[in-house]
C-alpha cells in the first residue's frame, strides 16, 4: 500500500494545482471506438481511432505494457485506482505506443498527453469511469496515426 500511495503522490507532483483544475474527465466504455488526440514535438495534431481496452502487447522499444489501452495505469495489471478508462488516458496510451514514449511529462511527443491524464488517473474511478478489464489477445495496430 505505501508503494501505491507513493506512486500517486509522484504523479500528482508532476502537475500543478492550476492544471488539474482546468481539466475534465471523460469516461470511455471498454469495447467502444474512440479517437486519441495529441500534439507531437513538431507541433502537429495527431489522431488515431481504435478500440478502448485494445491490447497492443509490450512495446519492444520502451518496454511499456499496452494491454488495456485507455486504462489509467500501466496495462491491465499495473498500479491504478479502480480501473478507470478515460479519453485522456486513451490519448496518452496511443501517443506513447506510436512514439515509444518515456519520461512522463518530459517526453517531447507525449508529455502533454501524460499531463492531461494525471487527473483522470487520480479521480477517474471516483467519477464513474471504473470498469472490468478486458482480456483481449495482443495484436499490434494495423494503421498509423494521422498528424498534420
Secondary structure, 3 states (H helix, E strand, C coil): CHHHHHHHHHHHHCCCHHHHHHCCCCECCCCCEEEEEEECCCCCEEEEEEECCCCCEECCCCCCEECCCCECCCCCCCCCCCCEEEHHHHHHHHHHHHHCCCCHHHCCCCHHHHHHHHHHHHHCCCCCCECCCCCCCCCCCCCCCEEC
